[in-house]
Every structure is written in C-alpha cells, then in structure tokens.
Amino acid sequence: MSLSRSACVFVLLIGSFVAAQGQEGNSVPSNDEVELVLTQTDRAIQQYELAINDEQTEMGKDGSGAVSKDREVVDSLRLAVKVFRKQPQAFNGPLGFAFFEWLDDASRNAEVCANYASGQVAVQIMRGNANKAQSLMHLGQSCSDASTLIYTVSENAGALYQRYIKSIGQAATACASMLEKCTAALKKGHASSGK
C-alpha cells in the first residue's frame, strides 16, 4: 500500500509540473531568452566599465570607495554571466535573483556617479576651472548612459525572473491540488478495503 501511495504522489507531482510548464505564458525562461539577456548584459558591462574608468580618473582618491564597489558589482555580474553561459537554466533559481539585484545595484551606482559628477560641474565652473567642468560633464553623461542601459537590461532580466517565479508558483499550486486529489483517492481506497 505504501508503494502505491508513493507512486501516486510521484506521478501526480511530475504530471502537474509538466502540465504547468505547458500552459501558455507559464514556462520558465528558455536558454535563448537567457542568452539574449546575457548578450545585453555584456554590452552594458562594457559601457559601465568605461564609465567606471572615467570615474576613477576624474575622482581620483576621493572616488576610490565608489569605484571599488562598482568594480565588485561588475565582477559579480561577470561571474553570473560565466555561470549562465555554461548553464543557462541556472538563471531560473537563486543566482537569477542575485543577478537581477546586481544589475539593479549597477544601474543605481552609475546614476549616483552621474548625479555626483553633474553636481561637481557647477563647483568647477564657480572655481573657474572650465576644463575640469567639461570632463565632469562627460563623466556625468557617460555614467547616465550606462545607468540607462543597465536599467533596461535589468528590466528584461526582471521580467524573465518574474515569469520563472510565476511558473514555479503555478506548478506548486497544481501539485498541491493533485496531491489533495491523490490523498482523497487513497483514503477512499483504504476505507473501502477496510470493509
């Protein structure tokens, strides 16, 4: 009797997961979809690194803490991209959420750089340092562009990850429903065999 219960549960769990995955709009992100986000991420990282290099040049020692944090985020993103290139379905799990968070951090950090540089432009103009003001304007634009691109990639990654979460939630609900039916059938079978 125990073996039949286990078999019933196993079959229903697998069946419900497959059924949930087959429903339109409920599938986990495909390898191709993950690969597209990775290609976008590579481009965003390249642009972000150029902005970080400019930030380091313009801010010098004053910006070393921010630059260090920016480079940590880039390293984390590169590591995730490397893992996803080998195993795209790893996106559909905890690393996918961390990846989304790192993209969000990168976008926010780049925007902080843009705001800081833009604020320093006025200071340099008041000091009569037009060349420094011009280079800070360039830095602000570079950081702003990087932030916008990273934000766009983050939105794409977030939409994919949200689809993964929705798919898993629907699969879990379907599994619970089938498990309830299986349990009811087993109870009914056990009650009728006891008579």
Summary of the structure (lengths in Angstrom):
residues: 195
radius of gyration: 25.5
end to end distance: 15.8
largest distance: 98.6
contacts: 593
relative contact order: 0.16
helix: 91%
strand: 0%
